Amino acid sequence: MKILCLCSWYPNPFSPFDGDFIQRHAKAVAAYMPVTVFYVAQSGESVNVDKDSLIENVENNLKEKIIFFRFTKTGLKWIDKLIYNILYFRTYKKVIRNYISNEGIPDIVHVHVPMKAGMIARWMRRKWKTPYIVSEQSSMYSRAATDSFFKKNSWHRHKVKKIFRNADAVTNVSSAVGETLKVLFGLPAVRVIHNTVNTDFFYYRETASSKFRFIHVSGLNHQKNVEGILRTVSRLSEMRKDFEVVIVGDIGSALLKIIDDLELNSTVSCTGEISYQEVAIQMQKASAFVMFSRHENFPCVMVEALCCGLPAIGTAVGGVPEAINKNNGIIVLSENEDELLTAMNAMMNEYQKYNRRKIAFNAQQKYSYSAIGKQFFDLYREITGAG
């Protein structure tokens, strides 16, 4: 089979972490068959590259093509939107035609995040009758999300609905958000295929530390409610001093001020933004993982922590309770700092009950490249009728 992935988000030299979970899905599939990925984005202004610039990477069975088209804003919002869309779709269609001219029609198109790549998949279906599936990883279908689907304009919502309804299959990384999509768009079914983890980096390694170490990894935005974690850490530090907290991510001045105001500089350390491999090293040095999100789909960092054998504390939002249970962690209510305080204290007091090797083994069986890649491989065969 020839698999063509069309991605609305994807890592690139200017945004190396943008959609990195999509890249890991592509690598998981590439363990079973050749995969070509297309990602089209604008250049100009902050992204200063030449018109129609192409970045191509090849790694074993995975071929990535990142295409930039030149776009400079006029300052008139509606004109900018019109010009942007014309250039985006013109560039994408040119890329697809060249691919088909050289490689032939793909057996299946895999869309990651429906807008806007899903519109190209619909065009390919009309023109070449190519089947397509859509994988959604976003938590934007929560009304609490800053970029909530329900805040989008009617054109956007209509197009997303069409993309989902015309797909041969829809997958989501959690059953919770998958059920939301099913109801919202009237879909017959949504297949759950979780986010995947590179277990070459994220695996159990025994470490010894003089202090119990909590770790939090995220984009440190409003969704992650890091300020709630810090307030809770301040309360916990009044109860005991035998712990520390490491925060991984691009921390801003507002959170640094909270750390300073709460006098947590000796308890909380910040690494800044670090590489994927360095995140794994930090997790392997930790005792437990903590997140306090306001909304989620199925966060990658959560299952990466589990693959390192870290018991995890998470909130009862999205797909988090699908990964965390009494054997590998504690679930608390979102924004309930009293529950978070109790959970962090209990995690330290009852830490011996968690079997870290078993936590890591069970997580790797579910979320490794081989496990997730096989699920996509089986879905492709089901849709195409391949033997």
C-alpha positions in Angstrom: 0.0 0.0 0.0 1.0 3.6 -0.6 0.0 5.8 2.3 -0.1 9.6 1.8 -0.4 11.7 5.0 -1.8 15.2 4.7 -1.1 17.1 7.9 -2.6 20.4 9.2 0.1 20.5 11.8 3.6 19.1 11.6 7.1 19.8 13.0 9.2 22.1 10.8 12.4 24.1 11.2 10.4 27.2 12.4 8.1 25.3 14.8 9.9 22.1 15.8 7.3 20.9 18.3 4.2 21.8 16.3 2.3 18.5 15.8 5.2 16.4 16.9 2.7 13.7 18.0 1.6 13.5 14.4 5.1 12.8 13.3 5.3 10.0 15.9 2.2 8.5 14.5 3.7 8.6 11.0 6.9 6.9 12.3 4.8 4.2 13.9 3.1 3.5 10.6 6.4 3.6 8.7 7.5 0.5 10.7 4.9 -1.4 8.6 4.9 0.3 5.2 6.2 3.3 3.2 4.6 6.6 4.2 4.8 10.0 2.5 3.9 13.1 4.6 3.0 16.5 3.1 2.8 19.6 5.2 2.1 23.0 3.5 2.6 26.3 5.3 3.1 29.9 4.6 6.4 31.7 4.5 7.0 35.4 4.8 7.2 37.7 7.9 8.5 35.5 10.8 9.1 32.5 8.4 11.6 34.0 5.9 12.2 31.4 3.2 11.9 31.7 -0.6 8.7 31.1 -2.5 7.7 27.5 -3.0 10.6 26.3 -0.8 10.8 22.6 -0.1 12.3 20.8 2.8 12.6 17.0 2.3 13.6 14.4 4.9 13.9 10.7 4.5 14.2 8.3 7.3 13.8 4.6 6.5 10.2 4.2 5.2 9.1 7.7 6.1 9.4 10.5 3.6 8.5 14.0 4.8 7.9 16.9 2.4 7.4 20.4 4.0 6.4 23.0 1.5 6.3 26.8 2.2 4.5 29.2 0.0 5.2 33.0 0.1 2.6 35.1 1.7 2.8 38.7 3.0 -0.2 40.3 4.7 -1.8 43.4 3.3 -3.3 44.4 6.6 -6.8 44.0 5.5 -8.2 40.9 7.3 -10.7 39.6 4.8 -8.4 40.2 1.9 -5.6 38.4 3.7 -7.8 35.4 4.4 -8.9 35.2 0.8 -5.3 35.5 -0.6 -4.0 33.0 2.0 -6.6 30.3 1.1 -6.1 30.8 -2.6 -2.3 30.3 -2.2 -2.6 27.5 0.3 -4.9 25.4 -1.9 -3.1 26.2 -5.1 0.2 25.1 -3.6 -1.2 21.9 -2.0 -3.0 20.9 -5.2 0.2 21.4 -7.2 2.1 19.2 -4.8 -0.5 16.5 -5.0 -0.6 16.5 -8.8 3.2 16.2 -8.9 3.1 13.4 -6.4 0.5 11.4 -8.4 2.4 12.1 -11.7 5.6 10.5 -10.2 4.2 8.0 -7.7 0.7 7.2 -8.9 -2.6 7.5 -6.9 -2.1 6.5 -3.3 -4.1 3.7 -1.9 -5.3 5.8 1.0 -5.0 9.3 2.3 -4.5 9.8 6.0 -5.5 13.3 7.3 -4.1 14.5 10.6 -6.2 17.3 12.1 -9.1 18.1 9.7 -8.6 21.8 8.9 -7.3 22.5 6.3 -5.6 19.4 5.0 -9.0 17.5 5.1 -10.3 19.8 2.3 -7.5 18.6 0.1 -8.4 15.0 0.9 -12.0 15.7 -0.1 -10.8 17.2 -3.4 -8.7 14.0 -4.0 -11.7 11.9 -3.3 -13.8 13.7 -5.9 -11.0 13.8 -8.5 -9.4 10.3 -8.1 -11.9 8.5 -5.8 -9.1 8.1 -3.2 -10.4 6.9 0.2 -9.3 8.9 3.2 -9.4 8.7 7.0 -9.2 11.5 9.5 -7.3 11.4 12.8 -8.1 14.1 15.3 -5.8 14.8 18.3 -7.0 18.2 19.4 -9.0 19.0 22.6 -10.7 22.0 20.8 -14.1 20.2 21.0 -14.3 21.2 24.7 -16.1 24.5 25.2 -13.5 25.3 27.8 -10.7 25.4 25.2 -9.3 28.8 24.3 -9.5 27.8 20.6 -12.8 25.9 21.0 -14.5 24.5 17.9 -17.7 26.2 19.0 -16.0 29.7 18.8 -15.0 29.1 15.2 -17.0 30.8 12.4 -19.8 29.0 10.6 -17.7 28.4 7.5 -15.0 26.6 9.5 -17.5 24.5 11.4 -19.3 23.6 8.2 -16.1 22.5 6.5 -14.9 20.4 9.4 -18.3 18.7 9.5 -18.0 17.9 5.8 -14.5 16.5 6.2 -15.5 14.2 9.0 -18.8 13.0 7.4 -17.1 12.1 4.1 -14.3 10.2 5.6 -14.1 6.4 5.2 -13.0 6.3 8.9 -12.4 8.7 11.8 -10.0 8.0 14.6 -9.3 9.9 17.8 -6.7 9.4 20.5 -9.3 9.1 23.2 -12.7 7.5 23.5 -14.0 10.5 25.4 -13.3 13.0 22.7 -14.1 10.3 20.1 -17.6 10.0 21.5 -18.0 13.8 21.4 -17.1 13.8 17.7 -19.5 10.9 17.0 -22.4 12.8 18.6 -21.4 16.3 17.3 -21.1 15.3 13.6 -23.5 12.3 13.5 -20.7 9.8 12.7 -21.5 6.0 12.7 -18.3 5.2 14.6 -15.0 6.7 15.8 -12.0 4.4 16.1 -9.8 5.0 19.2 -6.1 4.8 18.4 -4.0 6.5 21.1 -1.0 8.7 20.9 2.3 6.8 20.6 5.6 7.0 22.4 9.1 6.4 21.2 10.1 3.8 23.8 13.7 3.9 22.6 13.8 7.1 24.7 11.0 6.7 27.2 11.6 3.6 29.3 12.0 2.7 33.0 15.4 3.4 34.5 16.0 3.0 38.2 17.2 6.2 39.8 18.0 7.2 43.4 17.2 10.7 44.7 17.5 12.2 48.1 14.1 14.0 47.6 10.8 12.9 46.0 10.7 14.6 42.7 7.4 15.5 40.9 7.8 16.5 37.2 5.4 18.5 35.0 5.9 18.8 31.2 3.7 20.9 29.0 3.3 24.0 26.9 2.6 25.8 30.3 -0.4 27.6 28.9 -3.8 28.3 30.3 -5.1 24.8 29.5 -2.4 23.2 31.7 -3.2 25.3 34.8 0.4 25.4 36.0 -0.5 28.2 38.4 -2.9 25.8 40.2 0.0 23.3 40.5 2.2 26.0 42.0 -0.3 27.1 44.5 -0.8 23.5 45.6 3.0 23.0 45.8 3.1 26.0 48.1 0.5 24.4 50.4 2.3 21.1 50.3 5.6 22.7 51.2 4.0 24.0 54.4 3.2 20.4 55.3 6.6 18.8 54.4 10.0 19.6 52.9 11.0 16.2 51.5 10.1 16.9 47.9 10.9 19.0 44.8 9.2 19.9 41.6 10.7 20.1 38.1 8.8 22.1 35.4 9.7 21.4 31.8 8.6 23.9 29.1 8.9 27.4 27.8 8.0 29.2 31.1 7.0 32.8 30.9 7.4 35.8 33.2 3.9 35.3 34.7 4.7 31.9 36.0 8.2 32.9 37.2 6.6 35.7 39.2 4.2 33.2 40.8 7.1 31.0 41.8 8.9 34.0 43.3 5.8 35.4 45.0 5.1 32.0 46.6 8.7 31.7 47.6 9.2 28.4 45.8 12.6 29.0 44.2 14.2 26.4 46.5 11.4 23.9 45.7 10.6 24.4 42.1 13.2 24.3 39.2 12.5 25.1 35.6 14.4 23.6 32.7 12.9 25.7 29.9 12.1 24.2 26.6 14.2 21.1 25.9 14.3 18.3 23.3 12.2 15.2 23.1 15.2 13.0 24.2 16.0 15.4 27.1 12.4 15.2 28.3 12.8 11.5 28.6 16.0 11.9 30.7 14.2 14.3 33.0 11.3 11.9 33.4 13.7 9.0 34.2 15.2 11.1 37.0 11.7 11.9 38.5 9.6 10.0 41.0 6.1 10.9 39.8 4.3 12.9 37.1 1.7 15.6 37.8 -0.7 17.5 35.5 -3.6 19.6 36.4 -5.2 20.4 33.0 -8.5 22.2 32.5 -9.2 20.2 29.4 -7.3 17.5 27.3 -7.7 14.9 24.6 -5.0 12.3 25.3 -1.8 14.1 26.3 1.4 12.6 25.0 3.4 13.6 28.1 1.1 11.5 30.2 1.8 8.2 28.4 5.5 9.1 28.0 5.7 9.4 31.8 3.9 6.0 32.2 6.4 4.4 29.8 9.1 5.7 32.1 7.3 3.9 35.0 6.2 7.1 36.7 2.9 7.0 38.6 0.9 9.9 37.4 -1.6 12.4 38.8 -4.1 13.8 36.3 -7.4 15.4 36.0 -10.7 13.8 35.1 -10.8 15.5 31.6 -10.8 14.1 28.1 -9.0 10.8 27.8 -6.8 11.2 30.9 -8.9 8.7 32.9 -8.5 6.2 30.1 -4.7 6.0 30.9 -4.5 6.6 34.6 -6.0 4.2 37.1 -5.5 3.1 40.7 -2.5 0.9 39.7 -0.6 3.7 38.0 -1.8 6.9 39.6 -4.5 9.2 40.9 -7.3 11.1 39.2 -8.5 14.4 40.6 -11.1 16.9 39.6 -10.0 19.8 37.4 -9.3 23.0 39.3 -9.9 21.3 42.6 -6.6 22.2 44.4 -7.7 20.5 47.6 -7.9 17.2 45.7 -4.6 17.8 44.0 -3.0 18.5 47.4 -4.4 15.3 48.9 -3.2 13.4 45.8 0.3 14.7 45.9 0.7 14.0 49.6 -0.8 10.5 49.2 1.5 9.8 46.2 4.5 10.4 48.5 3.1 8.5 51.5 2.0 5.5 49.5 4.6 5.4 46.8 5.7 1.9 47.7 2.4 0.5 46.4 3.3 1.5 42.8 5.3 -1.1 40.8 7.2 1.2 38.4 8.6 -1.7 36.3 5.0 -2.9 35.8 3.7 0.6 35.0 6.3 1.0 32.3 5.8 -2.5 30.8 2.0 -2.1 30.6 2.3 1.4 29.1 4.8 0.3 26.5 2.5 -2.6 25.4 -0.2 -0.1 24.7 1.6 3.0 23.3 4.8 1.9 21.6 5.4 2.5 17.9 4.8 -1.2 17.1 1.5 -1.3 19.0 0.0 1.9 17.5 1.5 1.4 14.0 -0.2 -2.1 13.9 -3.6 -0.5 14.7 -3.3 1.9 11.8 -2.0 -0.8 9.5 -5.0 -3.0 10.3 -7.3 0.0 9.6 -5.7 0.7 6.3 -6.2 -2.9 5.2 -9.8 -2.9 6.4 -10.6 0.2 4.3 -8.7 -0.7 1.1 -9.6 -4.4 1.3 -5.9 -5.4 1.2 -5.1 -8.9 2.2 
